[in-house]
Amino acid sequence: MSASNYASWGRYPDSRPADVRRLAARPTALPAADTSMLAYGNGRSYGDSCLNNDGLLIDMGGLDRFIAFDAATGILECEAGVLLADILELVVPQGWFLPVTPGTQFVSVGGAIANDVHGKNHHVAGTFGRHVRSLGLLRSDGTALTCSPNDNADWFAATVGGLGLTGLVTRATIALKRIEGPYMDVDTLRFSNLDAFFDISAASDADYEYTVAWVDCTARGNKLGRGWFMRANHKPALGQQPDPRRRGGPTFPFVTPVSMINGATLRPLNTLYFHRKRKPRSRDTQHFQPYFYPLDGIRHWNRAYGPNGFLQYQCVVPHADARAAIAELLERIAAAGAGSFLSVLKVFGNVESPGLMSFPRPGVTLALDFPNRGPETFALLDRLDEVVQAAGGAVYPAKDARMSSTAFKQYFPATERFKAFVDPAFSSDFWRRVTGEDS
C-alpha cells in the first residue's frame, strides 16, 4: 500500500510518512530507523495521533492472528492487529461479546488499547482497558515486557491510553462478556430539550447496560439539546434469524468536491431526523450490528466531507457543571451554524479508567463532526475549548487534530509523569504538537 494511504479517519491533517513497514509476524526487535516510529493500526483515529509525518509508520495489519480462545471462560488472546470485527465474527456465535466497543468495529486491538476506547456502556463497564488482562510490549531497546494490572503495572497504566507512545503493543489478552444471542432489546425515546435528556439518562442507568443519545445540534432556545435517547440490553437467544452483516456494505465511491454536510443541508437533515418517527417512543429488537455500528454499513463514509476532510470534537465535562457547560457548547455550535448530523451525547459513569492518560472520566461527553472550513472551524473549536477548560473537562486525543499544548496539559495532568514511559524512538504528529518534543 502506498504511504499516502496511511491517513487518519478525518482525512486531516495530511499524512506524509517517510517510510511504512508492514509487519508479517510478531517481531522480536523493532525495525531500525533513522527517524521516529509509530504503530499504525487501521487508521480509525480521527486526527493526528496515528500519524508520524517524516517518520516511520509500522503497519500492524499483518499481526492479525488469534493466539488462543477459551470458549468456556471467554478469555481471548490475539495479536494487536486483529480488528474488533474479527473478534465479533469469532466469538458471537459462541455466546460472547466485546466487553466494551466504540462506534466502529473496524478498530484494531492495539488501537483500542492505545486510546483506551469507550462505548455506550461506560457507566457499567468502564473503558476497554479495564478488560485487558495482559499485553505484550516491545521497546526500541529490545526489552519485551508482559504488562498487566499486577505485573509491570506501571507500564500497563502508561500503555493503556498511552497513544501508542510507550512502544509496540504486539498482543493482548481480553476478558469477553457472555451473551445469549446477537440481538438487542432497544428502547428509543424522543426528548424535547437538554433537561429532558438528563432526566432520561438518570432514569436509565440502573436498568440499561447501553445508553446514548443523538442530539440536534442546530436547535436553540427551549429546544436546545433535543434529540433521541437510545437505551438497550442484550436480548435472550431468538433462534435462527438473519445476520445483517455490515462488513460488505456499499462504499461511498469518491471524495465529494465539497462537503455534503454544510449550511444548506445541516438544519434540514437534523430536523428530518428528529421527526423521523411519528411516535415519541418505540421498542424493538435489533441485531447488534446496526445498533452499535450504524455507520459501518457504508464504507468510506468519511469521503462525504469533501477534499478538506473534517474534524471531530469530543469532550467530557464534570457532572457538577455538565448542564450549563453542555448547554453553552450546543449554543455556540448552533449560533455558528456549524456541527454535524452525527452529534452524540452520553453520560460517563464513575468507573475509574485504568490508564494514566485515559480520556473517559466521570461526567458528560459530547461528540460532533465538523467539516473542515479552515480558520472559521478552528476558531469555533477554540471557543468550545474555552467552555471545556472553564468546566475542568477534557478533549479526546484520539479525535483531535488541533488542541494546544496548554490545553492538553490541563486536560491530562499526568502528562509529566507519563513522559517517563514514552519510548525515545516513538513519536507522533499529535505528541510533537502538544508537547513540542521530538519523542
Sequence and secondary structure as in RCSB ss.txt:
>XXXX:A:sequence
MSASNYASWGRYPDSRPADVRRLAARPTALPAADTSMLAYGNGRSYGDSCLNNDGLLIDMGGLDRFIAFDAATGI
LECEAGVLLADILELVVPQGWFLPVTPGTQFVSVGGAIANDVHGKNHHVAGTFGRHVRSLGLLRSDGTALTCSPN
DNADWFAATVGGLGLTGLVTRATIALKRIEGPYMDVDTLRFSNLDAFFDISAASDADYEYTVAWVDCTARGNKLG
RGWFMRANHKPALGQQPDPRRRGGPTFPFVTPVSMINGATLRPLNTLYFHRKRKPRSRDTQHFQPYFYPLDGIRH
WNRAYGPNGFLQYQCVVPHADARAAIAELLERIAAAGAGSFLSVLKVFGNVESPGLMSFPRPGVTLALDFPNRGP
ETFALLDRLDEVVQAAGGAVYPAKDARMSSTAFKQYFPATERFKAFVDPAFSSDFWRRVTGEDS
>XXXX:A:secstr
  GGG   TT  S    SEEEE SS  SS    SS EEEE SS  SSSTT  TTSEEEE TT   EEEEETTTTE
EEEETT BHHHHHHHHGGGTEE SS  S S  BHHHHHHTT   TTHHHH  GGGGEEEEEEE TTS EEEE SS
SSHHHHHHHTTSTT SSEEEEEEEE EE S SEEEEEEEEESSHHHHHHHHHHHTTT SEEEEEE TT  GGGTT
 EEEEEEEE    SS      TT  B  S  SS SSSHHHHHHHHHHHHTS SSSEEEEEEEHHHHH GGGGSBT
GGGGG TT EEEEEEEE GGGHHHHHHHHHHHHHHHT   S  EEEEE S   SSTT    SEEEEEEEEE  TH
HHHHHHHHHHHHHHHHT EE GGG S   HHHHHHH TTHHHHHTTS TTB  HHHHHHH    
